[in-house]
Amino acid sequence: MPIEYDLVIIGASEVGIEAAKIAARYGARVALVQQGELEIGPIVQRVFLERIFSASGQFPWGEPWRDRPSDRWRDQQSNQQTARSRQGQRLGQFIQTAIADYQRLSSPEALGMLGIEVIAGRGQFCRVPKSGFLLEDQRVLRSRAFLLALPQELVVTIPGLAEAGYLTIETVLTALHQPTSTQILQPTMTLIGEDEQTVALAWGFQQLGNQVTLITGSSQILPQADPDAAFRFQAKLEAQGIRILTHTDVTQVSRRNDRLWLQLNPSQIQPNALATDAIVLTSRRINLTSLGLEKLGVHLPLALDGPFDQLPNMTLQAFGCPVYACPPTPAHPYSVAHAWIQRILLTPWRRSPEVYPALYAVQTPIPMAGAGLTEPLAKNQQGRDCVILPAVFPATALGHDSPLWCKVITRRNGELLGIHAVGDGAIAVVELLNQALNQRLNLKALGNLTSLPTRQGAIVQQLAEQWQHQQRPHWRQELWLDWFAWRRMRAMKQSRSS
């Protein structure tokens, strides 16, 4: 007999487990279909970064290898290897403890005590004999809503990479507690990817004394971030010694003389090959092929691995009940899960066409955060109704160690659309303005508040003044824009005719 639920969550990802806990606390009847193994990658990475950055960006043991003179490095190589092994084992012990705690709190027994029915195994959607989610034991789960929160799977598409050998985030970080951890952390390491996890791990490995190169085929690192914010953040990473190659694809990997050689195209270096000691692959993708979505009228492949600010939340209504697909996000799992439960169970009648990306923050000693729309996306959606307010706040004015770069995106009426910041105090400013963004507040009204914190209040007031300065009769500015557009079009026609 079909089973009735308020919500069925498919996938044992961190977001899926948090969503199940939140829904159960509200009193909903929830089922969690594991659909694979428990996702531990984000937990491992979070603990690794917290331990690395606990000293405020200082090196855990001495200076990086590349900063040492060659003769001095040879004299101290033995002591440094011993220190690296000892510190690596200590770090690995913290990671193993965190994994054990997370597995205990996410076990079927612990979740069952919260009122969540955990179903091991896999399944797929079906329409016969009745519409629902068909399990391996032929049970059919019927629910008022389904949420797809599958863990991301590793994708290996580079020719020769599987034969040459590569590392993953889990294999690197979980091996640190072993005596042979120095064989995992090689002097030169190359990371292939561009998301916030890859960037944070590149920083962490650089703090451990490795020479790090980050390669991505995208135009920028952090695809979900605003292009200007990503460019400034990349400049700060390169200033710390991390080599970043954008617009670069790895076409071939081979092993020669105990080293890995990467063929690059197009190449930003000469010759067009890069030698490294280890490759860490971070490219992951959600696999939906085993869920039987074609029975719902969905044709695969379905892209759930694109840039976050260009990926809409997918809702499938052809099934008779809503099926929601949660794409990979850089935001905190709890905030993402709470937003989904709010949308699915608590306020299902609110179906706003504008769903802004959740707040994200990159976990490095260089603060970076953002929320809402990026500048390209805002201009694409709002056109000339979009106002861009970039600002740089000196470190001395705010009492910080480094300046704060901030960009606020609003409509002409002052309604917030997006906020992005890089530098000291970025996370606090973005968190404050994100609350105003979610409540559709006006920037002018927000600047008139007197109860804001001193530093954040000064920033908001300056941004509000800058917005008011741009609210002078805008018909003149639009007239100039039309004039320059007409001149460019005329010059283009003349050049074609000649």
Backbone hydrogen bonds, N-H to C=O, Kabsch-Sander energy under -0.5 kcal/mol:
donor,donor_aa,acceptor,acceptor_aa,energy
3,I,140,V,-1.7
5,Y,142,R,-1.4
6,D,29,R,-1.9
7,L,29,R,-1.6
8,V,145,A,-1.8
9,I,31,A,-3.0
10,I,147,L,-2.8
11,G,9,I,-0.6
11,G,33,V,-3.4
12,A,34,Q,-1.4
13,S,149,A,-1.1
17,I,13,S,-2.3
18,E,14,E,-2.1
19,A,15,V,-2.5
20,A,16,G,-2.0
21,K,17,I,-2.1
22,I,18,E,-2.5
23,A,19,A,-2.5
24,A,20,A,-2.2
25,R,21,K,-2.0
26,Y,22,I,-1.3
27,G,24,A,-1.3
28,A,23,A,-2.2
30,V,28,A,-0.7
30,V,115,G,-0.6
31,A,7,L,-1.8
32,L,117,E,-2.8
33,V,9,I,-2.9
33,V,31,A,-0.6
34,Q,32,L,-0.6
34,Q,119,I,-2.3
35,Q,121,G,-1.8
39,E,12,A,-1.7
40,I,38,L,-0.6
44,V,40,I,-2.5
45,Q,41,G,-2.4
46,R,42,P,-2.3
47,V,43,I,-2.2
48,F,44,V,-2.1
49,L,45,Q,-2.6
50,E,46,R,-2.3
51,R,47,V,-2.3
52,I,48,F,-2.2
53,F,49,L,-2.7
54,S,51,R,-0.5
55,A,52,I,-0.6
56,S,53,F,-1.6
58,Q,55,A,-0.9
65,W,209,G,-1.1
67,D,64,P,-0.9
68,R,65,W,-1.6
73,W,69,P,-3.0
74,R,70,S,-1.8
75,D,71,D,-1.8
76,Q,72,R,-1.9
77,Q,73,W,-0.6
77,Q,74,R,-0.5
80,Q,76,Q,-2.5
81,Q,77,Q,-2.6
82,T,78,S,-1.9
83,A,79,N,-2.4
84,R,80,Q,-2.9
85,S,81,Q,-2.3
86,R,82,T,-2.4
87,Q,83,A,-2.8
88,G,84,R,-2.6
89,Q,85,S,-2.3
90,R,86,R,-1.9
91,L,87,Q,-2.5
92,G,88,G,-2.6
93,Q,89,Q,-1.8
94,F,90,R,-1.5
95,I,91,L,-1.9
96,Q,92,G,-2.6
97,T,93,Q,-2.2
98,A,94,F,-2.3
99,I,95,I,-2.4
100,A,96,Q,-2.2
101,D,97,T,-2.3
102,Y,98,A,-2.5
103,Q,99,I,-2.6
104,R,100,A,-1.9
105,L,101,D,-2.4
106,S,102,Y,-1.7
107,S,104,R,-0.9
111,L,107,S,-2.6
112,G,108,P,-2.1
113,M,109,E,-1.5
114,L,110,A,-0.6
114,L,111,L,-0.9
115,G,112,G,-1.5
116,I,111,L,-2.0
117,E,30,V,-2.1
118,V,116,I,-0.8
119,I,32,L,-3.0
119,I,117,E,-0.5
120,A,118,V,-0.6
124,Q,134,L,-2.1
125,F,291,L,-3.1
126,C,132,G,-2.5
132,G,126,C,-2.0
133,F,141,L,-2.3
134,L,124,Q,-2.9
134,L,132,G,-0.6
135,L,133,F,-0.5
135,L,139,R,-3.0
136,E,122,R,-1.1
138,Q,135,L,-1.6
141,L,133,F,-2.7
141,L,139,R,-0.5
142,R,3,I,-2.8
142,R,140,V,-0.6
144,R,5,Y,-1.7
146,F,322,P,-1.9
147,L,8,V,-2.3
148,L,324,Y,-3.5
149,A,10,I,-2.6
149,A,147,L,-0.8
153,E,285,R,-3.0
155,V,283,S,-2.1
157,T,155,V,-0.6
161,L,158,I,-1.7
164,A,160,G,-2.2
165,G,161,L,-2.2
167,L,279,I,-3.3
172,V,168,T,-2.0
173,L,169,I,-2.4
174,T,170,E,-2.4
175,A,171,T,-0.6
176,L,173,L,-0.9
178,Q,175,A,-1.3
181,S,178,Q,-1.6
183,Q,180,T,-1.6
184,I,181,S,-1.2
185,L,181,S,-2.0
186,Q,184,I,-1.3
189,M,211,Q,-2.8
190,T,278,A,-2.3
191,L,213,T,-3.0
192,I,280,V,-2.0
193,G,191,L,-0.6
193,G,215,I,-2.1
199,V,195,D,-2.1
200,A,196,E,-2.4
201,L,197,Q,-2.3
202,A,198,T,-2.3
203,W,199,V,-1.9
204,G,200,A,-2.3
205,F,201,L,-3.0
206,Q,202,A,-1.9
207,Q,203,W,-2.1
208,L,204,G,-1.2
209,G,206,Q,-1.4
210,N,205,F,-2.0
211,Q,187,P,-3.4
212,V,210,N,-0.7
213,T,189,M,-2.0
214,L,243,R,-3.4
215,I,191,L,-2.8
216,T,245,L,-2.4
222,L,194,E,-3.5
225,A,222,L,-1.9
230,A,226,D,-2.9
231,F,227,P,-2.2
232,R,228,D,-2.1
233,F,229,A,-2.4
234,Q,230,A,-2.5
235,A,231,F,-2.0
236,K,232,R,-1.6
237,L,233,F,-1.9
238,E,234,Q,-2.7
239,A,235,A,-1.7
240,Q,236,K,-0.9
240,Q,237,L,-0.7
241,G,238,E,-1.2
242,I,237,L,-1.8
243,R,212,V,-2.2
243,R,241,G,-0.5
245,L,214,L,-3.0
246,T,244,I,-0.6
247,H,218,S,-2.6
248,T,216,T,-2.3
249,D,265,N,-2.0
251,T,249,D,-0.7
251,T,263,Q,-2.6
252,Q,263,Q,-0.9
253,V,159,P,-1.7
254,S,261,W,-2.0
256,R,254,S,-0.5
256,R,259,R,-2.7
259,R,256,R,-1.2
260,L,276,T,-2.7
261,W,254,S,-3.2
262,L,274,L,-2.9
263,Q,252,Q,-3.0
264,L,262,L,-0.5
264,L,272,N,-1.6
265,N,249,D,-2.2
273,A,271,P,-1.6
274,L,262,L,-2.2
276,T,260,L,-2.4
277,D,188,T,-1.1
278,A,188,T,-0.9
280,V,190,T,-2.9
281,L,167,L,-2.7
281,L,279,I,-0.6
282,T,192,I,-1.7
282,T,280,V,-0.5
285,R,153,E,-2.5
288,L,286,I,-0.7
291,L,288,L,-1.3
292,G,289,T,-0.5
293,L,288,L,-0.5
295,K,292,G,-1.6
296,L,293,L,-1.7
297,G,294,E,-1.2
298,V,293,L,-1.9
299,H,297,G,-0.5
300,L,298,V,-0.5
303,A,301,P,-0.5
304,L,302,L,-0.6
310,Q,307,P,-1.5
311,L,308,F,-1.2
314,M,325,A,-0.9
316,L,323,V,-2.4
317,Q,315,T,-0.6
320,G,317,Q,-1.4
323,V,316,L,-1.3
324,Y,146,F,-3.2
325,A,314,M,-2.1
326,C,148,L,-2.7
326,C,324,Y,-0.5
332,H,359,L,-0.5
336,V,332,H,-2.1
337,A,333,P,-2.7
338,H,334,Y,-2.7
339,A,335,S,-1.9
340,W,336,V,-2.0
341,I,337,A,-2.4
342,Q,338,H,-2.4
343,R,339,A,-1.9
344,I,340,W,-2.9
345,L,341,I,-2.2
346,L,341,I,-1.7
347,T,342,Q,-2.7
350,R,347,T,-1.3
351,R,349,W,-1.0
355,V,353,P,-0.8
356,Y,354,E,-0.6
360,Y,370,G,-2.5
361,A,330,P,-0.6
362,V,368,M,-1.9
364,T,362,V,-1.8
368,M,362,V,-0.5
369,A,421,A,-2.0
370,G,360,Y,-1.9
371,A,419,I,-2.4
372,G,357,P,-1.7
373,L,417,L,-2.5
378,A,374,T,-2.7
379,K,375,E,-2.5
380,N,376,P,-1.9
381,Q,377,L,-1.9
382,Q,378,A,-3.3
383,G,378,A,-0.5
383,G,379,K,-1.4
385,D,382,Q,-1.7
386,C,383,G,-1.2
387,V,410,T,-3.3
389,L,408,V,-2.6
391,A,406,C,-2.8
393,F,404,L,-3.0
398,L,394,P,-1.1
399,G,395,A,-1.3
400,H,395,A,-2.1
404,L,393,F,-2.4
405,W,403,P,-0.5
405,W,422,V,-3.0
406,C,391,A,-3.0
407,K,420,H,-2.9
408,V,389,L,-2.1
409,I,418,G,-2.9
410,T,387,V,-2.4
411,R,415,E,-2.1
412,R,385,D,-0.9
414,G,411,R,-1.7
416,L,441,L,-1.4
417,L,409,I,-3.5
418,G,409,I,-1.8
419,I,371,A,-2.8
420,H,407,K,-2.4
421,A,369,A,-2.5
422,V,405,W,-2.5
423,G,367,P,-2.7
426,A,423,G,-2.0
429,V,425,G,-2.0
430,V,426,A,-2.4
431,E,427,I,-2.5
432,L,428,A,-1.9
433,L,429,V,-2.5
434,N,430,V,-2.2
435,Q,431,E,-1.2
436,A,432,L,-1.2
437,L,433,L,-2.2
438,N,434,N,-2.4
439,Q,435,Q,-1.4
440,R,437,L,-1.1
441,L,436,A,-2.8
443,L,414,G,-2.3
446,L,442,N,-2.1
447,G,443,L,-2.1
448,N,444,K,-1.0
449,L,446,L,-1.0
457,G,453,P,-3.3
458,A,454,T,-2.0
459,I,455,R,-1.8
460,V,456,Q,-2.5
461,Q,457,G,-2.5
462,Q,458,A,-2.0
463,L,459,I,-2.3
464,A,460,V,-2.5
465,E,461,Q,-2.3
466,Q,462,Q,-2.2
467,W,463,L,-2.2
468,Q,464,A,-2.3
469,H,465,E,-2.0
470,Q,466,Q,-1.2
471,Q,468,Q,-1.1
472,R,469,H,-0.7
476,R,473,P,-1.0
477,Q,473,P,-0.5
478,E,474,H,-2.4
479,L,475,W,-1.9
480,W,476,R,-2.3
481,L,477,Q,-2.3
482,D,478,E,-2.5
483,W,479,L,-2.2
484,F,480,W,-2.7
485,A,481,L,-2.2
486,W,482,D,-2.3
487,R,483,W,-2.1
488,R,484,F,-2.3
489,M,485,A,-2.2
490,R,486,W,-2.3
491,A,487,R,-2.4
492,M,488,R,-2.1
493,K,489,M,-2.1
494,Q,490,R,-2.2
495,S,491,A,-2.1
496,R,492,M,-1.9
497,S,493,K,-2.3
498,S,494,Q,-1.9
